[in-house]
Amino acid sequence: MLKNTRFFAAKKYAFTFNYHFLYDLYAPIIGVDATNLYTKLTHEAEKQALTMGFATDINEFFKHANMNNLQFIKARAVLEALGLLMSYININNDAATYTFMTNEPLSFKKFIENQKFRHLLIRQIGQSNYERLEYLYGANRIPENAENVTATFDSIFHDDEINDVSLINFNELYERIAACTSMPIVIDKTCKSIVESYFKSYDLSISEIEHVIYSCIVVSDDHTYQVDVDLLRLNLNKLVNSANNINILHNIKLNRNTKMFIQYLDTAQLTNVFNDYMTLNSEQYLRAIVKSCLTPEHLSTIKILREKCTLSDYAINLLIDYTLFKTNGTLNEKYITKVANTVNGLGLKSLSQIYDHFHFVNTINQTASKTNIPESLVEWSEKD
């Protein structure tokens, strides 16, 4: 850092932030120095606003923050990595002027939607302490038989101008999709209307909508990638019904096909199976298979796969199908965990990678049984 270094501090939120989220969610991950730096920069932004925005000398700031240059650099990098700080620089001759912009800490719900943040937190504080936070921030404290009499937005604000404004931020949705694929995807007016309807009626999140969009992309006659209206309705319906009504869930017809592990399905069949994996979370998927409420053992197995093995739900759903196929319909925690550890050990991430490996392994097993290859050479033999 240059000797003549000053900085401006600013914050992207009004008033103050929620200290509980900073200390409960972020502090265990970022540490004392970064937590201290965040609060000091926030305070500095407020002081600069009161003193007509004069820049602060960085060395004077170090004295007040009780940290040195190295501590500052490390703490700043951690804050930036977790989205709490943005840094900008202007260099003029031998002088540098930074602008540090602090972002508001995410709420508990938004924080745990980021699976990497969530796993970092669990790794740092342990599962039991994480569950305490889940109860603290996520518990439903509404009496079971209470009626919701809250006024809706539409019942109060219903003029034509407001009615024409979209409820969902489609720009954010497009940005999320663009960050994950290079394909230009078209969401037409009809699809937007359907998305808005579900978004409003079922309180869906942007990430849930995004997840469904990926399973509805088709190539049109003019070779553009578009969201298919029928697939969109179908998959949104699956999402809300499986989440909210166990009886409706029982009637969902999954596209399961155990032949996929002993022979290759055609593209259309495999796409339908993969759509189920991508659309339903693992509790919903397994409930749709067993046609009843899940047992504590079922829930414990899914929890281990998701939290200890750090698998995504689509991977867990594929593992459920594969291991049920291998164990004649019994979900064996020890076996499925062993398979999960192998998947992680081989660095398999995508559905196609995991599926191709399962198909290969099963082919090897079949070959072994016909040619007397020693079982010790066959991964996940029937005795496993």
N, C-alpha and C positions, 0 to 999 in steps of 0.2 A: 504494500500500500504506500502511495506517495506521501512525502512529509506534509505537504500542504493539502490535507484532505478534509473536506467538510461534507456534511450531509443534510438533506432535508428529510423529515419524517412525515408520513401521512398514513391514514388508515381508511380502509374501504367500507367502513360502516359508521353509523351515527351512534353517538353516546358511548356506552361501554359495552364490552363483550361479556359472555357468560363464563365467569372464572371457573365454574364447576367443570365445564367441558374441557377447558385448558388443563386443569390439574388432574382430572380423572382419566381423560382419554389420551391427551398428548404428552403430559409431563413424564409418565413412565417410559415413554419411547425416546423423547428428545433429551431428557436429562435436566439437571439443575441450571447449567449455564444457558442453554437455549431457552428454557422457561423464563429465566431472569432477563435475558436479552429481549424476548418478546414483550414482556411487561414494561421494560424500560423504553423500548422504541415506541410503544403505545403512549406512554406518559410523555415522551419527548414530542410526539406529534401534537399532543394537546398543548404543551408549553409553547411550541412554535406557532400554533394558531393564535395564542394569546399575545405573542410578541411580534406580530406582523410578519411571521414566516422567516425570521433570520436563520441562516444555516448554522448548524452546530459543528464545532471543531471536534474531529474524531478522537483526538487524544484527551480532550477534556471529558468527553463522553465516557472513555475508558475508566477515568478516575471515578466518576459517579456510579458507573456500573460495576466497579470493582473487578475488572477483567483486563487481560492483556490482549495484544493483537492476535495471537494464535488462538486463544479461547474464543475471541470474537469471530474469527474466520470459520472455525469448526461449528460454532453455535449457529451462525448465519446459514451455513450450508444445510444443516439439519432442518432449520425452519423452512428454507426454500424447498427442500425435498418433500416435505409434508404439506406444502401449499399454504403455510402460514405467513410467508414473506415473499415479496417480489423486489428485486434489486435492479437499479438502473444506474448508469454512470456516464458522466460527461468529463472529458479530459481536455484541458486547455493549457498548453505549455507544460509546466511542471506541477500544475495543480489539478486535483481531481474533485469532482462534486458528485456525490451519490444521492439517489433518492430511494429511500426504503419505504415500501408500502406494505403495511400489515393487513392481512386478511382475517376475517372473523373465524374463530374455531367452528368446525362443523358440529351440528347437533349429534346426539348419540345415534339416532336413526340413520342420518346421512353418513356418519363416520363408519358404521359397521357395514354399510352398503359397499364400501371399498374393501374387498376381501383382503388385500395386502395390509391395509391399516389394521383391520380386525385381527389378522394372524400375528402381526407385530405386537399388538396389545396383549393378546392371549399368551404369547411366548414370554412377554416381560412380566406379567402379573399373575399368570397361572389361571387355570380354568375356573376354579372356585371363586376367585375374586372377580373374574369376568362375569360369572353368573350373578354375583351380587349387583354389579352394575346393570346387568340386563333387568333385574328386578327393580332396581332403583329408577331407571329411566324408561323401561318398557312395560312395566306392569299395568294392567288395566284396572283402574280404581273406580270404575263406574259400577254401581249396583246392578246385579244381573237382570232384574225385572224392571229397571228404570226405562222410561220412554224418552226418546230423543225429541225434544220440542224446540231445538235450535232453529232460528230463522235461516233460510237458505239465501244465497246471494241473489238468485233470480227472483225470489219473492219480494225483494226490496229494490233492487236495481234492474229494471227491465225495459229500458227505452231501446229504440232500434239501434242507436249508435253503439251501445254497450253490447247488444246481442250479436253484432257483427264481429266483435273482437274474439280471437281464439283463446280458449282456456289454457291450452297447452302451448308451451314455447317450442314451436317447430324448428326454430333456428338452433336451439340447444340440441334437439334430437338429431338434426342433420350433422351438427358438429361431432356428436358422439359417434354417429355412423361413419363419418368421414375419417375419424381417427382410427377406425378398425378395418376399413376396407378402402381400396383405391377405386372401387366401382362407383360411378355416379348413379345413385338410386333415385328413382322418381316415385314420389308419393302424391298421387293425384287428389283432386278435390273430394271425391267420394271416399277415398281411404282416410283422408284427414278428418272427414265428418264422422266416420266410424270410430276412429281413434279417440276423437274428442268425446264422443258419447260414452265410451267405456271409461275413459279417463275421469270423466265427471261422475258417472254413476257408481263406480266401484273404487274410487280413490286410488287409482293405480299410480305408480311412480314412473318417472321418465325411463329409468333403467328397465322396468318391466315392459314398457311399451317397446323400447329398443330391442329387447330380447325377442319379443314376438315378431318384430319387423324382419329380423334375419331369417326366420323360418318361412317367410311369405314371399321371398324374392323370386321372380321368374324372369326369363328372357323373352321379351316381346318380339313380334314379327319384324319390327324395325331395329332389332338387335340392341335395344336399351334394357336396362335392368329396372323392373317395376315391381311394386308391391301388388300382389294379386288380391283382389277384393274378397273372393270366396275364401281363400286361405286365411286372410286376415280375420274375417268374421269367425271362422272355425277355431283358430288358435286363441283368439281373445276369449271366445266362449269357453274353451277348455280351461284357460287360465282362471277366469273368475268362478266358474262352476266348481272346479277342483279345489279352489281355495276356500269357497264359502259354503258348499253344500255337500256333505258326505254322501247323501242319498243319490244325488245327481252323479257324483263321482263314480258310484258303483256301476252306473250304466254307460260310462265312457268306454268305447271300444278302442283299445290300444292296437297299434300296428305291430305288435310283437310277432316275431317269427324265429323260432329256435333253429330253423334250418340255416340261418345266416352263419352259424358257427361251424357247419359241416359242408356248406357249399356257398358260393357267392350268389347273392340275390341280384336281380336286375336293378338298374339305377333308380327307377321309380319306387320300387319296394323299399330299398335301403334308405332313400330320402324320407319316406313316410316314417320309418322306424326312428331315424335320426331326429326328425321333427318332434316326435314324442319326447325323446331324450332332452332336447333343447328347451321344450316348452314347459314341462312339468318339473317342479322341484322333487327331491327324492322321496319325501314323505308322501306327496301326492301320487307319485309314480307307483310306489310300492302298495299304497292303499288301493289303487286302481287294479292291481294284480290280485291282491288277497281278498278284495271285495268286503272288507271289514275294517274296523278300527285297528290300528297297529298296536302290537304288544310292547311293553317296556323294552323287551329284548330287541325288537325291530328298531325302535327309536334310538336305543343305545348304540346299535351297530352303525346306523346312519351318522350319528354324532361323532363316532370314532373316525369314520371315513372322511367326514367333512373337516373336523377340527384337528385331529392328530395326523391324519394322512394328507390333509390339505387338498383334497380332491374337489373339483367342481361338481355341481349336481349332475350335469350331463354325463360326466365320467362315472359317477356313482350309479346312475341309472343303467348304464351299459354293464357295469360290474355286477349289478343285481341280476340282470338277465343272464349273463354268462355263468355266474356261479349257481343260479337256480337250475340252469341247464345241466351243469356238471354234477350237482348234488341231488338231482331228481326232485326239485321243488322245495328244498329246505334251505332257508337262509342261515348259513353257518358262519358265525362271526369270526372264528379263528381262520377259516378258509378264505373268506372274502378279504380279510385284513392282510393275509399273506399275498393274495393276488394284488391288492392295492400297493403293498410295499414293493412288489416286483415292477409294477407299472411306474412307480416313482423312481425306482432304481435304474430303469431303462430310459428314463427321461421322456416317456410318452406323454404328450399333452393333448393333441387333438383327438376328436372322435375317430377319425379315419385311421390314425396311427394305432390307437388302442385296439380298435376292431381288427385291423389287419394282423396285429400280433396275436390276438385271441384265435383268429382263424388259422394262423400258421401253427400255433401251439397245438390246437385241436387236431390238425392234420398230422402233426408229428405223433401225437398220441395214438391216432388210428393206425398209422404206419407201424408204430412200435408193437401194437397188439397183434399185427399180422406177421411181423418179421422177427419177433422175439428180441427186439432191442432192449437192453437192460433198463429197468424203470428208473435207475439212478441217473440215467442220461436224459430222461424226459422230464421237462419242467411241468409242475402241477399235475402229477400223475393222479390216477383215480384214488389212490390211497391218501392223497393230501386232503 
